[in-house]
Amino acid sequence: MNIQELRQSNNEQAVIDLFKSVDIESVNEFLDHTFYGYITTQDYAESEEAKRSTCVFTYQRLKELFNSIQ
């Protein structure tokens, strides 16, 4: 393993350790409060559809990430 691979491995482990210290319930509550109300609102213009899709994708990926860590 070269020095760059070692740094990458250390960085990945540091991020994993950080996420493990996060209160998953609080994260889920934050994600629901921040994203879920927006993505379930039907009062958006067609020009907002791209932003809505990005928001849905972000919400789903963040929920999967934080829920998979435990």
PDB file of N, CA, C and O in Angstrom:
ATOM      1  N   MET A   1       0.853  -1.172   0.000  1.00  0.00           N
ATOM      2  CA  MET A   1       0.000   0.000   0.000  1.00  0.00           C
ATOM      3  C   MET A   1       0.903   1.240   0.000  1.00  0.00           C
ATOM      4  O   MET A   1       1.745   1.407   0.882  1.00  0.00           O
ATOM      5  N   ASN A   2       0.712   2.106  -1.003  1.00  0.00           N
ATOM      6  CA  ASN A   2       1.523   3.318  -1.041  1.00  0.00           C
ATOM      7  C   ASN A   2       0.922   4.395  -0.135  1.00  0.00           C
ATOM      8  O   ASN A   2      -0.152   4.211   0.438  1.00  0.00           O
ATOM      9  N   ILE A   3       1.625   5.514  -0.014  1.00  0.00           N
ATOM     10  CA  ILE A   3       1.223   6.562   0.934  1.00  0.00           C
ATOM     11  C   ILE A   3      -0.142   7.160   0.578  1.00  0.00           C
ATOM     12  O   ILE A   3      -0.927   7.495   1.466  1.00  0.00           O
ATOM     13  N   GLN A   4      -0.421   7.291  -0.721  1.00  0.00           N
ATOM     14  CA  GLN A   4      -1.712   7.849  -1.139  1.00  0.00           C
ATOM     15  C   GLN A   4      -2.858   6.901  -0.765  1.00  0.00           C
ATOM     16  O   GLN A   4      -3.903   7.345  -0.288  1.00  0.00           O
ATOM     17  N   GLU A   5      -2.663   5.616  -0.980  1.00  0.00           N
ATOM     18  CA  GLU A   5      -3.684   4.635  -0.603  1.00  0.00           C
ATOM     19  C   GLU A   5      -3.895   4.620   0.905  1.00  0.00           C
ATOM     20  O   GLU A   5      -5.024   4.490   1.378  1.00  0.00           O
ATOM     21  N   LEU A   6      -2.801   4.755   1.661  1.00  0.00           N
ATOM     22  CA  LEU A   6      -2.893   4.788   3.119  1.00  0.00           C
ATOM     23  C   LEU A   6      -3.679   6.010   3.587  1.00  0.00           C
ATOM     24  O   LEU A   6      -4.530   5.903   4.469  1.00  0.00           O
ATOM     25  N   ARG A   7      -3.392   7.168   2.996  1.00  0.00           N
ATOM     26  CA  ARG A   7      -4.140   8.384   3.344  1.00  0.00           C
ATOM     27  C   ARG A   7      -5.619   8.224   3.019  1.00  0.00           C
ATOM     28  O   ARG A   7      -6.481   8.584   3.821  1.00  0.00           O
ATOM     29  N   GLN A   8      -5.906   7.683   1.841  1.00  0.00           N
ATOM     30  CA  GLN A   8      -7.298   7.479   1.435  1.00  0.00           C
ATOM     31  C   GLN A   8      -8.004   6.558   2.417  1.00  0.00           C
ATOM     32  O   GLN A   8      -9.136   6.819   2.822  1.00  0.00           O
ATOM     33  N   SER A   9      -7.330   5.481   2.797  1.00  0.00           N
ATOM     34  CA  SER A   9      -7.903   4.531   3.748  1.00  0.00           C
ATOM     35  C   SER A   9      -8.152   5.197   5.098  1.00  0.00           C
ATOM     36  O   SER A   9      -9.200   4.993   5.710  1.00  0.00           O
ATOM     37  N   ASN A  10      -7.191   5.992   5.562  1.00  0.00           N
ATOM     38  CA  ASN A  10      -7.352   6.708   6.830  1.00  0.00           C
ATOM     39  C   ASN A  10      -8.498   7.712   6.759  1.00  0.00           C
ATOM     40  O   ASN A  10      -9.269   7.848   7.709  1.00  0.00           O
ATOM     41  N   ASN A  11      -8.610   8.416   5.630  1.00  0.00           N
ATOM     42  CA  ASN A  11      -9.697   9.382   5.454  1.00  0.00           C
ATOM     43  C   ASN A  11     -11.048   8.682   5.475  1.00  0.00           C
ATOM     44  O   ASN A  11     -11.984   9.147   6.125  1.00  0.00           O
ATOM     45  N   GLU A  12     -11.146   7.572   4.769  1.00  0.00           N
ATOM     46  CA  GLU A  12     -12.407   6.828   4.734  1.00  0.00           C
ATOM     47  C   GLU A  12     -12.776   6.329   6.126  1.00  0.00           C
ATOM     48  O   GLU A  12     -13.938   6.406   6.526  1.00  0.00           O
ATOM     49  N   GLN A  13     -11.800   5.821   6.860  1.00  0.00           N
ATOM     50  CA  GLN A  13     -12.071   5.325   8.210  1.00  0.00           C
ATOM     51  C   GLN A  13     -12.482   6.466   9.133  1.00  0.00           C
ATOM     52  O   GLN A  13     -13.355   6.290   9.983  1.00  0.00           O
ATOM     53  N   ALA A  14     -11.864   7.627   8.975  1.00  0.00           N
ATOM     54  CA  ALA A  14     -12.217   8.785   9.801  1.00  0.00           C
ATOM     55  C   ALA A  14     -13.656   9.211   9.548  1.00  0.00           C
ATOM     56  O   ALA A  14     -14.380   9.549  10.485  1.00  0.00           O
ATOM     57  N   VAL A  15     -14.072   9.198   8.290  1.00  0.00           N
ATOM     58  CA  VAL A  15     -15.453   9.563   7.957  1.00  0.00           C
ATOM     59  C   VAL A  15     -16.419   8.532   8.528  1.00  0.00           C
ATOM     60  O   VAL A  15     -17.458   8.898   9.077  1.00  0.00           O
ATOM     61  N   ILE A  16     -16.095   7.264   8.409  1.00  0.00           N
ATOM     62  CA  ILE A  16     -16.945   6.201   8.955  1.00  0.00           C
ATOM     63  C   ILE A  16     -17.064   6.350  10.466  1.00  0.00           C
ATOM     64  O   ILE A  16     -18.159   6.244  11.017  1.00  0.00           O
ATOM     65  N   ASP A  17     -15.945   6.597  11.137  1.00  0.00           N
ATOM     66  CA  ASP A  17     -15.970   6.781  12.591  1.00  0.00           C
ATOM     67  C   ASP A  17     -16.799   7.997  12.984  1.00  0.00           C
ATOM     68  O   ASP A  17     -17.535   7.960  13.970  1.00  0.00           O
ATOM     69  N   LEU A  18     -16.680   9.074  12.212  1.00  0.00           N
ATOM     70  CA  LEU A  18     -17.467  10.278  12.482  1.00  0.00           C
ATOM     71  C   LEU A  18     -18.953   9.983  12.347  1.00  0.00           C
ATOM     72  O   LEU A  18     -19.741  10.358  13.215  1.00  0.00           O
ATOM     73  N   PHE A  19     -19.342   9.316  11.269  1.00  0.00           N
ATOM     74  CA  PHE A  19     -20.752   8.998  11.053  1.00  0.00           C
ATOM     75  C   PHE A  19     -21.294   8.088  12.150  1.00  0.00           C
ATOM     76  O   PHE A  19     -22.462   8.198  12.524  1.00  0.00           O
ATOM     77  N   LYS A  20     -20.462   7.196  12.665  1.00  0.00           N
ATOM     78  CA  LYS A  20     -20.921   6.289  13.724  1.00  0.00           C
ATOM     79  C   LYS A  20     -21.236   7.035  15.012  1.00  0.00           C
ATOM     80  O   LYS A  20     -22.023   6.559  15.830  1.00  0.00           O
ATOM     81  N   SER A  21     -20.627   8.200  15.196  1.00  0.00           N
ATOM     82  CA  SER A  21     -20.872   8.977  16.408  1.00  0.00           C
ATOM     83  C   SER A  21     -22.104   9.869  16.288  1.00  0.00           C
ATOM     84  O   SER A  21     -22.503  10.514  17.258  1.00  0.00           O
ATOM     85  N   VAL A  22     -22.704   9.906  15.105  1.00  0.00           N
ATOM     86  CA  VAL A  22     -23.874  10.756  14.873  1.00  0.00           C
ATOM     87  C   VAL A  22     -25.131  10.050  15.377  1.00  0.00           C
ATOM     88  O   VAL A  22     -25.290   8.841  15.206  1.00  0.00           O
ATOM     89  N   ASP A  23     -26.010  10.813  15.993  1.00  0.00           N
ATOM     90  CA  ASP A  23     -27.299  10.287  16.445  1.00  0.00           C
ATOM     91  C   ASP A  23     -28.204  10.111  15.224  1.00  0.00           C
ATOM     92  O   ASP A  23     -28.696  11.087  14.658  1.00  0.00           O
ATOM     93  N   ILE A  24     -28.416   8.859  14.828  1.00  0.00           N
ATOM     94  CA  ILE A  24     -29.159   8.551  13.608  1.00  0.00           C
ATOM     95  C   ILE A  24     -30.583   9.101  13.661  1.00  0.00           C
ATOM     96  O   ILE A  24     -31.087   9.598  12.654  1.00  0.00           O
ATOM     97  N   GLU A  25     -31.230   9.020  14.805  1.00  0.00           N
ATOM     98  CA  GLU A  25     -32.591   9.554  14.924  1.00  0.00           C
ATOM     99  C   GLU A  25     -32.614  11.052  14.650  1.00  0.00           C
ATOM    100  O   GLU A  25     -33.520  11.548  13.981  1.00  0.00           O
ATOM    101  N   SER A  26     -31.639  11.761  15.155  1.00  0.00           N
ATOM    102  CA  SER A  26     -31.561  13.208  14.920  1.00  0.00           C
ATOM    103  C   SER A  26     -31.321  13.503  13.446  1.00  0.00           C
ATOM    104  O   SER A  26     -31.909  14.430  12.888  1.00  0.00           O
ATOM    105  N   VAL A  27     -30.460  12.718  12.819  1.00  0.00           N
ATOM    106  CA  VAL A  27     -30.197  12.905  11.397  1.00  0.00           C
ATOM    107  C   VAL A  27     -31.467  12.657  10.597  1.00  0.00           C
ATOM    108  O   VAL A  27     -31.808  13.444   9.713  1.00  0.00           O
ATOM    109  N   ASN A  28     -32.172  11.565  10.901  1.00  0.00           N
ATOM    110  CA  ASN A  28     -33.410  11.272  10.182  1.00  0.00           C
ATOM    111  C   ASN A  28     -34.441  12.372  10.386  1.00  0.00           C
ATOM    112  O   ASN A  28     -35.140  12.751   9.447  1.00  0.00           O
ATOM    113  N   GLU A  29     -34.538  12.884  11.603  1.00  0.00           N
ATOM    114  CA  GLU A  29     -35.474  13.973  11.882  1.00  0.00           C
ATOM    115  C   GLU A  29     -35.097  15.221  11.084  1.00  0.00           C
ATOM    116  O   GLU A  29     -35.960  15.896  10.522  1.00  0.00           O
ATOM    117  N   PHE A  30     -33.798  15.516  11.042  1.00  0.00           N
ATOM    118  CA  PHE A  30     -33.320  16.663  10.273  1.00  0.00           C
ATOM    119  C   PHE A  30     -33.629  16.488   8.787  1.00  0.00           C
ATOM    120  O   PHE A  30     -34.133  17.408   8.142  1.00  0.00           O
ATOM    121  N   LEU A  31     -33.326  15.305   8.246  1.00  0.00           N
ATOM    122  CA  LEU A  31     -33.577  15.063   6.827  1.00  0.00           C
ATOM    123  C   LEU A  31     -35.062  15.165   6.513  1.00  0.00           C
ATOM    124  O   LEU A  31     -35.450  15.764   5.510  1.00  0.00           O
ATOM    125  N   ASP A  32     -35.891  14.582   7.371  1.00  0.00           N
ATOM    126  CA  ASP A  32     -37.333  14.660   7.155  1.00  0.00           C
ATOM    127  C   ASP A  32     -37.800  16.108   7.194  1.00  0.00           C
ATOM    128  O   ASP A  32     -38.588  16.532   6.349  1.00  0.00           O
ATOM    129  N   HIS A  33     -37.320  16.862   8.166  1.00  0.00           N
ATOM    130  CA  HIS A  33     -37.738  18.254   8.315  1.00  0.00           C
ATOM    131  C   HIS A  33     -37.248  19.103   7.142  1.00  0.00           C
ATOM    132  O   HIS A  33     -37.972  19.962   6.639  1.00  0.00           O
ATOM    133  N   THR A  34     -36.009  18.851   6.713  1.00  0.00           N
ATOM    134  CA  THR A  34     -35.396  19.671   5.677  1.00  0.00           C
ATOM    135  C   THR A  34     -35.891  19.329   4.278  1.00  0.00           C
ATOM    136  O   THR A  34     -36.183  20.226   3.486  1.00  0.00           O
ATOM    137  N   PHE A  35     -35.986  18.047   3.972  1.00  0.00           N
ATOM    138  CA  PHE A  35     -36.295  17.643   2.607  1.00  0.00           C
ATOM    139  C   PHE A  35     -37.719  17.145   2.410  1.00  0.00           C
ATOM    140  O   PHE A  35     -38.356  17.473   1.409  1.00  0.00           O
ATOM    141  N   TYR A  36     -38.217  16.366   3.340  1.00  0.00           N
ATOM    142  CA  TYR A  36     -39.451  15.622   3.099  1.00  0.00           C
ATOM    143  C   TYR A  36     -40.652  16.533   2.863  1.00  0.00           C
ATOM    144  O   TYR A  36     -41.464  16.277   1.974  1.00  0.00           O
ATOM    145  N   GLY A  37     -40.764  17.594   3.658  1.00  0.00           N
ATOM    146  CA  GLY A  37     -41.873  18.523   3.454  1.00  0.00           C
ATOM    147  C   GLY A  37     -41.838  19.141   2.072  1.00  0.00           C
ATOM    148  O   GLY A  37     -42.876  19.342   1.440  1.00  0.00           O
ATOM    149  N   TYR A  38     -40.639  19.439   1.610  1.00  0.00           N
ATOM    150  CA  TYR A  38     -40.502  20.048   0.290  1.00  0.00           C
ATOM    151  C   TYR A  38     -40.856  19.067  -0.818  1.00  0.00           C
ATOM    152  O   TYR A  38     -41.584  19.413  -1.748  1.00  0.00           O
ATOM    153  N   ILE A  39     -40.348  17.859  -0.724  1.00  0.00           N
ATOM    154  CA  ILE A  39     -40.563  16.930  -1.840  1.00  0.00           C
ATOM    155  C   ILE A  39     -41.986  16.388  -1.872  1.00  0.00           C
ATOM    156  O   ILE A  39     -42.404  15.839  -2.892  1.00  0.00           O
ATOM    157  N   THR A  40     -42.740  16.526  -0.785  1.00  0.00           N
ATOM    158  CA  THR A  40     -44.124  16.066  -0.800  1.00  0.00           C
ATOM    159  C   THR A  40     -45.096  17.193  -1.127  1.00  0.00           C
ATOM    160  O   THR A  40     -46.296  16.956  -1.262  1.00  0.00           O
ATOM    161  N   THR A  41     -44.593  18.403  -1.255  1.00  0.00           N
ATOM    162  CA  THR A  41     -45.447  19.533  -1.608  1.00  0.00           C
ATOM    163  C   THR A  41     -45.765  19.477  -3.094  1.00  0.00           C
ATOM    164  O   THR A  41     -44.869  19.331  -3.925  1.00  0.00           O
ATOM    165  N   GLN A  42     -47.032  19.592  -3.417  1.00  0.00           N
ATOM    166  CA  GLN A  42     -47.440  19.524  -4.819  1.00  0.00           C
ATOM    167  C   GLN A  42     -47.536  20.900  -5.475  1.00  0.00           C
ATOM    168  O   GLN A  42     -47.772  21.001  -6.679  1.00  0.00           O
ATOM    169  N   ASP A  43     -47.355  21.954  -4.690  1.00  0.00           N
ATOM    170  CA  ASP A  43     -47.470  23.319  -5.211  1.00  0.00           C
ATOM    171  C   ASP A  43     -46.129  23.834  -5.719  1.00  0.00           C
ATOM    172  O   ASP A  43     -45.560  24.761  -5.142  1.00  0.00           O
ATOM    173  N   TYR A  44     -45.632  23.246  -6.780  1.00  0.00           N
ATOM    174  CA  TYR A  44     -44.382  23.729  -7.360  1.00  0.00           C
ATOM    175  C   TYR A  44     -44.572  23.900  -8.860  1.00  0.00           C
ATOM    176  O   TYR A  44     -45.344  23.175  -9.488  1.00  0.00           O
ATOM    177  N   ALA A  45     -43.868  24.856  -9.418  1.00  0.00           N
ATOM    178  CA  ALA A  45     -43.967  25.120 -10.853  1.00  0.00           C
ATOM    179  C   ALA A  45     -43.171  24.078 -11.631  1.00  0.00           C
ATOM    180  O   ALA A  45     -42.273  23.434 -11.088  1.00  0.00           O
ATOM    181  N   GLU A  46     -43.511  23.921 -12.904  1.00  0.00           N
ATOM    182  CA  GLU A  46     -42.771  22.961 -13.725  1.00  0.00           C
ATOM    183  C   GLU A  46     -41.288  23.314 -13.792  1.00  0.00           C
ATOM    184  O   GLU A  46     -40.443  22.425 -13.897  1.00  0.00           O
ATOM    185  N   SER A  47     -40.973  24.578 -13.732  1.00  0.00           N
ATOM    186  CA  SER A  47     -39.563  24.985 -13.766  1.00  0.00           C
ATOM    187  C   SER A  47     -38.806  24.520 -12.527  1.00  0.00           C
ATOM    188  O   SER A  47     -37.575  24.496 -12.521  1.00  0.00           O
ATOM    189  N   GLU A  48     -39.542  24.148 -11.474  1.00  0.00           N
ATOM    190  CA  GLU A  48     -38.925  23.673 -10.244  1.00  0.00           C
ATOM    191  C   GLU A  48     -38.712  22.155 -10.251  1.00  0.00           C
ATOM    192  O   GLU A  48     -38.137  21.611  -9.309  1.00  0.00           O
ATOM    193  N   GLU A  49     -39.159  21.485 -11.278  1.00  0.00           N
ATOM    194  CA  GLU A  49     -39.105  20.020 -11.312  1.00  0.00           C
ATOM    195  C   GLU A  49     -37.675  19.487 -11.192  1.00  0.00           C
ATOM    196  O   GLU A  49     -37.441  18.495 -10.502  1.00  0.00           O
ATOM    197  N   ALA A  50     -36.735  20.127 -11.848  1.00  0.00           N
ATOM    198  CA  ALA A  50     -35.343  19.657 -11.765  1.00  0.00           C
ATOM    199  C   ALA A  50     -34.818  19.783 -10.340  1.00  0.00           C
ATOM    200  O   ALA A  50     -34.147  18.880  -9.841  1.00  0.00           O
ATOM    201  N   LYS A  51     -35.120  20.897  -9.687  1.00  0.00           N
ATOM    202  CA  LYS A  51     -34.687  21.070  -8.297  1.00  0.00           C
ATOM    203  C   LYS A  51     -35.360  20.039  -7.409  1.00  0.00           C
ATOM    204  O   LYS A  51     -34.736  19.496  -6.498  1.00  0.00           O
ATOM    205  N   ARG A  52     -36.623  19.769  -7.671  1.00  0.00           N
ATOM    206  CA  ARG A  52     -37.362  18.786  -6.879  1.00  0.00           C
ATOM    207  C   ARG A  52     -36.729  17.402  -7.038  1.00  0.00           C
ATOM    208  O   ARG A  52     -36.543  16.686  -6.054  1.00  0.00           O
ATOM    209  N   SER A  53     -36.404  17.033  -8.256  1.00  0.00           N
ATOM    210  CA  SER A  53     -35.790  15.725  -8.508  1.00  0.00           C
ATOM    211  C   SER A  53     -34.456  15.598  -7.785  1.00  0.00           C
ATOM    212  O   SER A  53     -34.157  14.555  -7.205  1.00  0.00           O
ATOM    213  N   THR A  54     -33.663  16.648  -7.819  1.00  0.00           N
ATOM    214  CA  THR A  54     -32.385  16.648  -7.118  1.00  0.00           C
ATOM    215  C   THR A  54     -32.602  16.517  -5.622  1.00  0.00           C
ATOM    216  O   THR A  54     -31.869  15.799  -4.941  1.00  0.00           O
ATOM    217  N   CYS A  55     -33.603  17.207  -5.114  1.00  0.00           N
ATOM    218  CA  CYS A  55     -33.910  17.164  -3.688  1.00  0.00           C
ATOM    219  C   CYS A  55     -34.348  15.753  -3.285  1.00  0.00           C
ATOM    220  O   CYS A  55     -33.919  15.247  -2.248  1.00  0.00           O
ATOM    221  N   VAL A  56     -35.185  15.125  -4.083  1.00  0.00           N
ATOM    222  CA  VAL A  56     -35.637  13.758  -3.808  1.00  0.00           C
ATOM    223  C   VAL A  56     -34.440  12.811  -3.794  1.00  0.00           C
ATOM    224  O   VAL A  56     -34.294  11.996  -2.883  1.00  0.00           O
ATOM    225  N   PHE A  57     -33.595  12.924  -4.799  1.00  0.00           N
ATOM    226  CA  PHE A  57     -32.419  12.061  -4.889  1.00  0.00           C
ATOM    227  C   PHE A  57     -31.508  12.255  -3.677  1.00  0.00           C
ATOM    228  O   PHE A  57     -31.056  11.282  -3.072  1.00  0.00           O
ATOM    229  N   THR A  58     -31.244  13.508  -3.327  1.00  0.00           N
ATOM    230  CA  THR A  58     -30.380  13.807  -2.178  1.00  0.00           C
ATOM    231  C   THR A  58     -30.963  13.241  -0.899  1.00  0.00           C
ATOM    232  O   THR A  58     -30.261  12.613  -0.107  1.00  0.00           O
ATOM    233  N   TYR A  59     -32.246  13.466  -0.705  1.00  0.00           N
ATOM    234  CA  TYR A  59     -32.939  12.966   0.490  1.00  0.00           C
ATOM    235  C   TYR A  59     -32.808  11.444   0.593  1.00  0.00           C
ATOM    236  O   TYR A  59     -32.451  10.916   1.646  1.00  0.00           O
ATOM    237  N   GLN A  60     -33.096  10.754  -0.493  1.00  0.00           N
ATOM    238  CA  GLN A  60     -33.052   9.291  -0.481  1.00  0.00           C
ATOM    239  C   GLN A  60     -31.642   8.775  -0.216  1.00  0.00           C
ATOM    240  O   GLN A  60     -31.462   7.843   0.568  1.00  0.00           O
ATOM    241  N   ARG A  61     -30.638   9.372  -0.863  1.00  0.00           N
ATOM    242  CA  ARG A  61     -29.267   8.915  -0.693  1.00  0.00           C
ATOM    243  C   ARG A  61     -28.763   9.183   0.731  1.00  0.00           C
ATOM    244  O   ARG A  61     -28.097   8.334   1.322  1.00  0.00           O
ATOM    245  N   LEU A  62     -29.079  10.353   1.275  1.00  0.00           N
ATOM    246  CA  LEU A  62     -28.647  10.662   2.638  1.00  0.00           C
ATOM    247  C   LEU A  62     -29.303   9.728   3.646  1.00  0.00           C
ATOM    248  O   LEU A  62     -28.649   9.265   4.581  1.00  0.00           O
ATOM    249  N   LYS A  63     -30.590   9.449   3.462  1.00  0.00           N
ATOM    250  CA  LYS A  63     -31.277   8.522   4.369  1.00  0.00           C
ATOM    251  C   LYS A  63     -30.626   7.139   4.290  1.00  0.00           C
ATOM    252  O   LYS A  63     -30.381   6.508   5.318  1.00  0.00           O
ATOM    253  N   GLU A  64     -30.348   6.668   3.069  1.00  0.00           N
ATOM    254  CA  GLU A  64     -29.711   5.363   2.897  1.00  0.00           C
ATOM    255  C   GLU A  64     -28.331   5.340   3.551  1.00  0.00           C
ATOM    256  O   GLU A  64     -27.979   4.384   4.242  1.00  0.00           O
ATOM    257  N   LEU A  65     -27.554   6.397   3.327  1.00  0.00           N
ATOM    258  CA  LEU A  65     -26.207   6.459   3.884  1.00  0.00           C
ATOM    259  C   LEU A  65     -26.230   6.389   5.401  1.00  0.00           C
ATOM    260  O   LEU A  65     -25.562   5.542   5.994  1.00  0.00           O
ATOM    261  N   PHE A  66     -26.990   7.269   6.031  1.00  0.00           N
ATOM    262  CA  PHE A  66     -26.975   7.317   7.485  1.00  0.00           C
ATOM    263  C   PHE A  66     -27.614   6.081   8.105  1.00  0.00           C
ATOM    264  O   PHE A  66     -27.199   5.648   9.180  1.00  0.00           O
ATOM    265  N   ASN A  67     -28.612   5.511   7.449  1.00  0.00           N
ATOM    266  CA  ASN A  67     -29.244   4.316   8.002  1.00  0.00           C
ATOM    267  C   ASN A  67     -28.391   3.065   7.803  1.00  0.00           C
ATOM    268  O   ASN A  67     -28.540   2.094   8.544  1.00  0.00           O
ATOM    269  N   SER A  68     -27.503   3.077   6.817  1.00  0.00           N
ATOM    270  CA  SER A  68     -26.656   1.907   6.568  1.00  0.00           C
ATOM    271  C   SER A  68     -25.439   1.872   7.485  1.00  0.00           C
ATOM    272  O   SER A  68     -24.786   0.835   7.600  1.00  0.00           O
ATOM    273  N   ILE A  69     -25.129   2.970   8.127  1.00  0.00           N
ATOM    274  CA  ILE A  69     -23.931   3.041   8.958  1.00  0.00           C
ATOM    275  C   ILE A  69     -24.085   2.239  10.237  1.00  0.00           C
ATOM    276  O   ILE A  69     -23.117   1.643  10.709  1.00  0.00           O
ATOM    277  N   GLN A  70     -25.261   2.213  10.798  1.00  0.00           N
ATOM    278  CA  GLN A  70     -25.471   1.527  12.078  1.00  0.00           C
ATOM    279  C   GLN A  70     -25.284   0.033  11.952  1.00  0.00           C
ATOM    280  O   GLN A  70     -25.424  -0.692  12.937  1.00  0.00           O
TER     281      GLN A  70
END
